[in-house]
Amino acid sequence: MSGAASVQVLDFACGVFLLAGVGALWRRALSAVIGLLAVQGAALAVVAAALGADEHHPELYAVAAGVGVLRAGVLPGLARRALAASGEDRESEPLVNVASSLLVAAALVLLAYAVAQPLARLEGSQGSRALPVGLASVLIGLFMLVARRKALSQVAGFLLLDNGITAVAFLAAAGVPLLVEIGVSFDLLLVVLVLRVLTVRMQSAFGTTDLDDLRELHD
Amino acid sequence: MNTLLLLAPIVVPAAASGAYLVLGWRRSTAHLGTASAALIFVVGVMLAVRTVRDGGFDALSGWLSGDPLAGFLLMVIGAVAVVACAASRGYLAGERADGHGDGPGERRYAVLVQAFLAAMACAVVAGNLGLIWVAIEATTTVTAFLVGHKRSRAAVEAAWKYVVICSVGIALALLGIVILYAAARHAGLSEASALDFDALAGHARRLDPAATRMAIALIVLGFGAKAGLAPLHSWLPDAHSQAPAPVSALMSGVLLSVSFSVILRTKQVADAALGAGFVRALLLIAALATLTVAALLLIGQRDFKRMLAYSSMEHMGLMALGAAAGTPLALSAVLLHIAGHGLGKAVAFCSSGQILHAEHTSRIEDVTGLAARAPVLAGTFGAAVLVLLGFPPFSLFASEVGIARAGFAAGLGWPTAAAFALMLVAFAAIGAHTLRMLAGPDPLHGSAPGSGAALRAQAPLISALLVVAVIGVAAWPLAHLLSAAAPVSIPWSTR
């Protein structure tokens, strides 16, 4: 891949990454949200591969393959199976409605661009220009975690957050050391597995996965 | 030999975890966990002696690193784990007697507790910030099913909140680590050394200040979540009150401090890069917010396990204050506080579990006159609370005085005064609640069935209390180690 082509691929993948994040906030059907997460994971893998081509880092191709398998395949697959087990597909009544959520998303993207200024100045590489995209996904994930009420929506928010952090790692520094990346991915997989088991237990203990019904513990 | 010292505290509990997976929990394997905990303590002592004498060292090309602080923390982990593992026998037997326990549940409990110890030891001896993060996050996933061990509605709710809040908090720390890594690479550090605390502190002046400030704030916030510091503390009372008592002892006694020690190490890098003011301000805000939350919620507390959980937040807030002061005296006092609080809280939680089994309630108002019904148990619990309240001769008295003195000496007079005023509120609340449990009229008149807790079950708890008293009276075994282990920042102006 020539330099110019890889930059175009990188920009395109970052665009898809951002759109998938915003789209996850737009859709209320959880199966659609999970689909968008898979798209975002795939875009992340392309980002890694394009950076590998741009900076002549062959080992980034292997990382890209791993990221693609985990974030576009395994994690959305786990979420989808949990969804099938719970039998509830729609986010009941989000605390913030869809139209306002999209406005919030726009504000968060602007915020991400403002916050990323010191980081974008850090390095003149191709990636760092697109860095706000990763931070935007982090912020959108956080917003989803506090504004949605279904257990699986929180899992999706957490995955958005984590995709965003990985994107920042790639765009700012071409990824963290390989061993750390493997450890982080393994932990992420464990968290999603744990949350999946807990969702099943929640369903059998409370009869629902609505987080508003968790009211046993208070002072 | 050096590599072995750093690998043993990870490999031994991991192997014990595997052994429990194969053999299950039974009479013959019950002591295995205690033995592995004792070995962590012994390795901690050896590491401390060696590094105080010869200085720190790296192993496995920098992925693991030993220094006096790591040795000290391993000693605390080992000591608290010995108490918790010894108490696990009684806990599981009690569960079985109540009809809750079964073979698979006990096996899972034993496997996860040992895996938890391995992950904590890994976080302590890791030499790379990325690996530390991986280990700390692993403690969250490993303990999730321990928090949810009872499978009741409350336990499921606590486990969910615990995993979500801690994972999100620690994810923010990962973002901070990623940004710090980018800044370090930009400053010319190699891939291998860009997440190494020593290398980062050594090249701190070359780090981009704006990016570093952002990174450090995220790291303090994220590891603060795991250390029970406000604002991401709300998982703590739920998780600590629902987990089995020995697990609460480990989580409260050492996991909080292990996460906090990451903040202490990060502070060295931040102080070198940004001056002492930045992290000091963050820590002061976190300390006072945490103390306020803890003190206010302790006043009307009705559940004695939640009371102990909020007491942990109170002590973490105090440690944050000591870290903000940042002088050698303050940091030595913080380390002494970690040891004293770890052991005291372990005893308090383990005996609170025994009270729960004997009385079948965790409400303070339902447990009155315990001293008349079960004098030994009441004595252990009462003494542990005295430890936590900071009474002499126990070591928390010495460390609290040290932190107060250091706070005033460092020019933090007002925050220190405010913090100790809040401590006083917490002191009064905990004292009154405990008095109500131990004294007061005995509704049952005489000993309740099963509450005559055998002295043998109390032996590990009582010895732990004695240890806290000894290190409070005579700091001789520790004084030298504490001053060597204190992660003091090199003054900014002299660089």
Interface residues (C-beta under 8 A of the other chain):
Chain A: V115 P118 L119 R121 L122 E123 V138 L142 L145 A151 Q154 F158 L161 D162 G164 I165 V168 A169 A172 A173 V176 P177 L179 V180 G183 V184 F186 D187 L190 V191 V194 L195 V197 L198 R201 M202 A205 F206 L211 L214 E216 L217 D219
Chain B: W63 N128 G130 L131 W133 V134 E137 A138 T140 T141 A144 F145 G148 R151 S152 R153 A154 V156 E157 A158 A159 W160 K161 V163 V164 S167 V168 A171 L174 L175 I177 V178 I179 Y181 A182 A183 R185 H186 E191 A192 L195 D208 A210 A211 M214 P237 D238 S241 Q242 L297 G300 Q301 R306
